[in-house]
Amino acid sequence: MTKISRQDRQILELLQRDATLSVGDIAERVGISKSACWRRIHKFEEEGVIRERVTLLNQDKVNLPLTVYIAIRTNQHNDQWAAQFSRVVQGIAEILEVHRMSGDLDYLIKAVVTDMPGYDRLYKELIKADLFDVSSSFVMETMKQTTQLPLNYLTG
């Protein structure tokens, strides 16, 4: 990304908080014209700074109140197994994130489920990937959750 101004940072902060704001609303809050604001937002989209705009749902309200983190270890580190694992996790809608890790874990998965029987169904689908070790931890309380990235690391 090229040089970022104070106004660019403000635009990104506003969009992270509320992606439904109109270009006019953002421009007014930042103190620039609508066309200049639109050009900056479009530039962020082209550069991949803005990846996508989404609506965040309340998981309790859509009957997915239980969050689980699943630690995976495998004894297979080949392309064929990785492709099979990817197909399995891509096919499970309740899985929100999958990360390949360094250290003792191979993969860390974040998923949401209805309840323990819902987790059991997810687990039975997941182990079709021929896993070596699966360990799960269930969220009892969420103390912080945000999608907003800190922007103080942008240069400019």
N, C-alpha and C positions, 0 to 999 in steps of 0.2 A: 504494500500500500504506500502511496506517496504521502507527502506531507499532510498532516491533519490540523485543521484549525479548531479554535474553541467552538465555533458554530457547528463544525462537523461532529465534534464530540457531543454537543448538545442534541443534535439531530439523532444520533445513535442512542443516546440515553433515553430520549423521548420514545423512540420506536421500540426499545427494549421493554419499556414500561407499558406501552399501549400501541400495538401495531395497527389499531383501527383509526388512529388519528389521521385526519385528512392532511394533505400537503399544505393546504392553506392554514390549518391550525398549527402545524409544526413551524411553518415559515413565520407566522405571527409571533410565536413564542420565542423563536430564535432571533428574530429581527432581520429577516432577509425576504426577498421577493419569492412568490410562489414558484416562478420558473427556475430561479437559482436553487431553491430547495429541491424541486423535482430533479434537476440535473445532478445534484449531490447524492440524492437517494439512489437514482439510477446508476451513478458511478459506483456506489457501494455494492449494488446488486451485481453489476458487471464484474467487479473485482472479487466477488465472493465474500466480501465483508458481511453483507446481509445474505445469509444462506437461504432463509425462507421466512415467511410470516405465518404464524399459526395462532390458533385459539387453544388456550390451556383449559382443560376440563378438570373439575373437581372429582377425583377418583372415587370418593365416597358416594357422590351423587349418581355415578354410573355403575354402582355396585361392584367396585374393585377396591375395597378398603384395605386389603392386606398387601404390603410391599415386602418383597423377599429379595435378598441378595444371595446369589448362588455362586459358590466358588467351585471351579472345575479344574481338575487335574487329569491329564491324559498321558498315556505312555506311548502315544503315537504322534510323531511330529513330521508328517509327510503331507504332500499336497492333496493326495486323494482323501485322506481323513479330514483335512481342513475344509475341503470342498463339501464333504458330506455333513460335517458339523455346521457349516454355514447354511446349507439347505435346511437342516433341521431347525436351527434357531430362527431363520427368516420365516419359517412356516408357522411359528407360534406367536400369535397376535399379542399375548400377554407379556411377552418379552419386550421391554422397552430399550434396553441397552446391552451390548455385548462388547467387552474390552479384552484384548489379548494383553496379558500382564507380564511384567518381569518378576523375578523372585520365585517363591515357592508355588504360586498359583500360575496356571496357564491362562485361564479365562475367568472374568468376573461378570456376572449377569445380574441385571436389575429387572425384576418382573413385578407385575401386579396381578393379584388373584382375588377371587370372591371370598375364599375361606380355605381351610385346610384340605377339604376334598378337592377344591379347585387347584390347590398346589399339587396334590397327588396326581391329578390329571396332567398338569404341566410336566411334572417329574417323569411320568411314564412316556410322554412324548420326547422329552429331552434325552433320556437314556438310550433312545434309538440311535444316537450318534456314537455309541460304543465308547463310553466314558470310563476312566479308571477310578476316579474318586469324585464324589459330589458332596458338598457340604453347604447347608443352607442356614441363613440367619434371617429372622423375621423382625421387621421394624416394629418396635413397641411405641415409640414416640418420635415424631419429627420435630427437631428443634430449629432447624433452618432448612428452607428449600427455596431456591430461586433459579431462574433461567437467565438472570441479568449478569453478564460478564462485566467485571470492573474495567473501566476504560482509561484508568490512569497510567497504563503501560503503553498507550499509543504515543508515538513520537510526534512532535509538531511544535 
